[in-house]
Amino acid sequence: MIDDTHDPALTSWVESANDPGTDFPLQNLPFGRFRGASNEPWRIGVAIGDCVLDLAAAGLIDSQDMAALLAQGASRRRALRRALSQGLRHGSAERSRFEAALRPLAQVELGLPCDIGDYSDFYAGIHHATAVGKLMRPDHPLLPNYKWVPIGYHGRASSIVPSGTPIRRPCGQIKPAEAPQPWLAATRRLDYELEMGIVIGPGNALGEPIPIAQAEDHIFGFVLLNDWSARDLQAWEYQPLGPFLAKSFATTISPWIVTLEALAPFRAPYERPAADPQPLPYLDSPHNRAHGALDITLEVWLRTPAMRVPQRLMRSNLRDLYWTVAQLVTHQTVNGCNLRPGDLLGTGTVSGPGEDQGGSLLELTAGGRRPLNLSNGETRTFLQDGDTVILRAYCVREGLRRIGFGECAGTILPAREV
Amino acid sequence: MIDDTHDPALTSWVESANDPGTDFPLQNLPFGRFRGASNEPWRIGVAIGDCVLDLAAAGLIDSQDMAALLAQGASRRRALRRALSQGLRHGSAERSRFEAALRPLAQVELGLPCDIGDYSDFYAGIHHATAVGKLMRPDHPLLPNYKWVPIGYHGRASSIVPSGTPIRRPCGQIKPAEAPQPWLAATRRLDYELEMGIVIGPGNALGEPIPIAQAEDHIFGFVLLNDWSARDLQAWEYQPLGPFLAKSFATTISPWIVTLEALAPFRAPYERPAADPQPLPYLDSPHNRAHGALDITLEVWLRTPAMRVPQRLMRSNLRDLYWTVAQLVTHQTVNGCNLRPGDLLGTGTVSGPGEDQGGSLLELTAGGRRPLNLSNGETRTFLQDGDTVILRAYCVREGLRRIGFGECAGTILPAREV
């Protein structure tokens, strides 16, 4: 539903929100948690330009319980968005009350936007699945279930950290194919994965699947997600039960949940190649075909210790996914599994169709065999200590205000000694 | 450490605790949560005979925050155990205060013993891994990593339910090998898995592995765990990222956490066959070799709707595991992954070496090809609606008081229509 909160002509009395380059114009209004000092409790805020609006201080909410806010239905979410949009507009009668509730982003710490009960990670990026599959099975990279089942696995919730948290290079068992036995060592093949995370709103009771027609009612919004991966640990441990320690050392997410309402003007049709199987009926709906996809540009940037500014490594689009976010929510619950407010669903790595559009170094370097040449003369196969990986995302469309997701960044620290 | 709380001559003024058949004698003292009515908050209690002692009412704790109790170190845990043992003994001066805090188990509802942040499930039962591997790879059932890596995967925390919760038969995608494409249906191969769950005490900070010498300080205790599994969903979905919807519809645990202190007299040496590789140094310690294993008898019982009393299907022992619980804790954190109080680690299915010791129907029926004959003339390949599966566990040793784990039970409800 596109309403007047998306009007590109609207401007805010928070002047930085009118800067054409900001991720957080009046049309975005993403939710997060902030605090002024590390001994204070987290407070719920909304990003606007280079500030955060303290929602309780502005009189818009009564409690700092983000799960309760997420659990509200879509109509309450839309009413809150409208109140925010109206209060932050030029000429708002609420300006003085809202102005007293504004804090510069530069003066606050941003935390995880919500407590995350369960985190599951899908594999919906077909170009990623194909490229990774090719490294192991050149003749049939995609397994027979790929185009039928939204493949996913459970991830680790405890080690999800907000953007900016340093990432310690993990240790684990490594066994190259030619070695007679494994040993414990720091990973030599540390990688990132470019993903989007779906933040669950109300959720469902155990045993009550969410039909696809209602799936979007349970999506509060989206964050960027870096599924840090240790490829050598993964290769040795992952059979037969899937990735475990190769992933559980850390997952970084961006601090602002961009709502499904903010993304309404950037919906797109969801189509499959005619030769592909069509989704089973439980994963299909007219709305999903007409509007199920999201036109969000995604980017990976790298800053090595030798660089003054980061360099962009690739660009893809969330439309490159093989499954829609509604399909992921419905599939996750079709067996009765319950989703709770704040649960996180990763999309899987969003790579584009081109060889230079891999959403991980594994893809961009053909499994480490073809080093990436950086613009300052350095090369990389996998990440080195001190490297900073930054994920970015934004929506642009003719005649609309650009909205962005902020940054999802992490810098690699050296491993502990083992 | 074995102290006077384990003395088999000790008896309680709670007479039912002196019954030789009780799971909860004075020597056990397991922790759980109970309430008198469904609109009341959960309270922390300790099982004694056929009663529960309300810890706050007895003046032993100040808050009903189980995570805070779990987070206490081993010395605080031992002090609480001593206070409980002394107060519940015959002749205790605290008898009247404790007696006022007793509730009959028959009059309370038992919940999950703690809030579970993350649940991971290992695969440490080598007889199970071998039997399941044989169904797919008769010539080399165990993969090359099995004897080096404690294989595990992340599980779903939201759908963990306490004993007694009915289990709805799940739906999902099914594709038999001979079918040209999958369809959505209720599982036809619903199974249980007999496991023990490790409940984490204090836990570790992100990036700080737990060395094996300290692993047991982070184990609060153990529960029974039924890892319900839909084998047909699993076969179609599990490549390449492991089990997902085949497991996430429900996991049942028993309501009482039997502490590592209660189990102290039932420790056993941990040995491997001489021909097997020895554990890597980070998974090895003199204490682990001398005392790492636990001598706990495990049983699966089945009651079909046609039975008046349940029938025992198998018996195994936690000593049948290939890895110790300390090794599982250390391995899970070797990459820096953080464990939090209340996190749950499943051991994996504990099957014994015999063909009749499979911890799942998949094993007992050779993948459904050899139906199990029940004593009343019925047969089973997989579970039918109305079947109740009951897991039990207990420790017996010459000269010691038997202690038990209570029940971990669930009854199958028919699937919803799809």
Interface residues (C-beta under 8 A of the other chain):
Chain A: G117 D118 S120 Y123 L143 N145 W148 V149 I151 G152 Y153 H154 G155 R156 A157 S158 S159 V161 R168 P170 C171 G172 Q173 K175 Q181 P182 W183 L184 L206 G207 P209 A230 L233 W236 E237 Y238 Q239 P240 L241 G242 P243 F244 L245 A246 S248 F249 A250 P277 L280 P281 Y282 H331 Q332 V334 N335 G336 C337 N338 L339 R340 D343 R416 V418
Chain B: G117 D118 S120 Y123 L143 N145 W148 V149 I151 G152 Y153 H154 G155 R156 A157 S158 S159 V161 R168 P170 C171 G172 Q173 K175 Q181 P182 W183 L184 L206 G207 P209 A230 L233 W236 E237 Y238 Q239 P240 L241 G242 P243 F244 L245 A246 S248 F249 A250 P277 L280 P281 Y282 H331 Q332 V334 N335 G336 C337 N338 L339 R340 D343 R416 V418
